[in-house]
Amino acid sequence: MIRRRMSPERRSRIIAEYGGMCGICGRTIADDDEYEIDHAIPLGLGGTDDDSNLQPVHIECHRAKTYGGRLTRGDVREIAKAKRIARKRQSTRPDRPPRHRDLVRSVDGTVSVRDGSEARMR
């Protein structure tokens, strides 16, 4: 994902969309407050870099959302979890042959082809 440049015009357009309010806590962002532009859905979790996914937030709110705290996981931990799950879904044994659902093994160890009349076994 390529991030678009955050120009001053784009920043002011995003804060105007939110009416000068923080996208997380809902408090007003004063002129002297430091604020950042945050991705509501993080890029690492499938969010986009469009203006519709961006929100102005206080620096403290952004830090809490990104790194979490006692009550929330935080974006960093959620992204790490998503990456772990994605790696786990990849085949861990690429040398393993695919399973054949049309074959059945009997008790004596012989393998035969399942005909359509038998119940489907797993």
N, C-alpha and C positions, 0 to 999 in steps of 0.2 A: 504494500500500500504506500503510495507516494503522498506525503502530506503537502497540502497547498500552503503557500506563503500566507502568513498572518499579517496583512497590511493594516495600517491604522484605520482605513476606511472599513475594512472587514470587521475589525474589533468593535468599532462604534456601531456598525449595523447590527451585530450580535447583541450588544448590550441594550440597544434600542428595542430589539424584539422582546427582550425580557423586561422592559420598562425600568431598567436600572436596578433590578432585583437579582439577588443571588439565586442561581438555579438549584441550589441544594437546601439552604436554610430559609430562603424567602425574605431575608432582611434586605433593606436597601443598601446598595453599594454607594457610599458617599464619594464625593470628588477626591477627598484626600485618602480614601481607602485604597490599599493595594489589592488588585484582583487579577485573576488569570482566566484564560478561556479553557474550558474543560470539555472533553468528549463525554457526553452523557453515557453512551455505550462505548467502552474503550475499544481502540483499534484492535487490540489483541483478542477481543472477544467478538469480533465481527462487525464492529461499528464502522461508520464511514467518516470521511473528513469533510462532509457537506456541512453547510451552515445549519441545517436542521438538526444535526447531532451535536452541535456546540452550544455551550452555555457559559455565561459569566459567573464566576464563583469567587468568594473570598479566599485568600491564600490558606487560611486555617481550615476552611471547609474542604478545599481541594486536597490538602494534605490528609485530612481524615478519610476522605473518599478513596484516595489512592492507596494509602498504607493501612487503613483500617484502625481499629482500636479494640476496646473491650467488647463492644456490641456488634461490630461489623467486621467482615473479613477483609475488605479492601480490594481494590482492583488488581494490585500486584499479586496477591495470593490467589484470586480467582483466575487470572491469566495463567499462573503457574499450574493450577489444578487442571485447567482446560488443556494445557500442553501435555501434562502427564496422562490424561485420559486419551488424548489423540495418539500418543506414543504407544499406549497399552493396546489400542485398537488395531495397530499395525501388527502384522503377523510376526510373532516371536520365533516361529519355526518355519522359515521359508522352504526348508527341505521336506517338510511334511506333505504327503500327497493329499489331494482334496478328498473329502468324504463322498462315498457313493451311496446315495439313498436307495438305489435300486438293488443293492446287494444285501443279503442277509446271511448271518453266520449262525449255524445250528449249534446245539449243545456239544456234538461230537467234534466240532471245529471245522467242518466243511463249509464252504461258502457257495451259495447258489444265487441265481438271479431271482428277484422277487417278481411274481406275476401280479397282475392287476387285481386279482381276487383277494389277496391277503391284506390284512389291516396294516396300516402304515405304522411302522415301529421306529423309535428313535434310540 
